[in-house]
């Protein structure tokens, strides 16, 4: 049975609420042999339903707001490609399958590849190792001097004090490091998932001009994750991220124009 057909059958039989229990849903899809035609989709659907996306999809589909759902499904496709580095054909099939199973679309675009690796060649998965730099011939006039030893990198602290604390400055820490701390709390990587905590770290990074953090804050304000839902604040951060070259923020601004009108 095709993945999208299996998913529709499961949702009809057990209800859409099963989307909130990713492990159970993945087990059901395996029982329906949903991954036999495209084994790589097991990894993609696992990322969708065992992460935060499954609950978001259920909530937005249950709200019966088609524009909001389509906006989120578009964001999900971009996230699968740009953040998780899945190939476009697998990311599209994943979101198409969800929409098909929910009865929101009548067709899907199946991938052409029936292999096991869904990742882009330039981002992990089966990517080829970087080739070594060509070796220049040594001069016979004089032996090359030995390179000077590089200084050891400064140790990175395991955990920095709260960025909102009045007694601690985030000045010594880079915007990239602060952004990575936000990612840890947003996705629950090694820590308990906490959207409010993630928003603090993203803001500390965004205040230093990190475009990815600005985009993440825009996303959190638009969807009300860890912060009060605020379209104007979302547009503000998406605009800043877009101005700093974040492609996903530009895409979201265009989609928001379609949903919210001109701003």
Secondary structure as UniProt FT lines:
FT   HELIX           3..14
FT   HELIX           16..20
FT   HELIX           22..31
FT   TURN            32..35
FT   TURN            39..40
FT   HELIX           41..49
FT   HELIX           53..62
FT   TURN            63..64
FT   HELIX           66..82
FT   HELIX           88..101
FT   TURN            102..103
FT   TURN            121..122
FT   TURN            125..126
FT   TURN            163..164
FT   TURN            166..167
FT   TURN            171..172
FT   HELIX           175..187
FT   HELIX           195..206
FT   TURN            207..209
FT   HELIX           211..223
FT   HELIX           231..243
FT   TURN            244..245
FT   HELIX           247..260
//
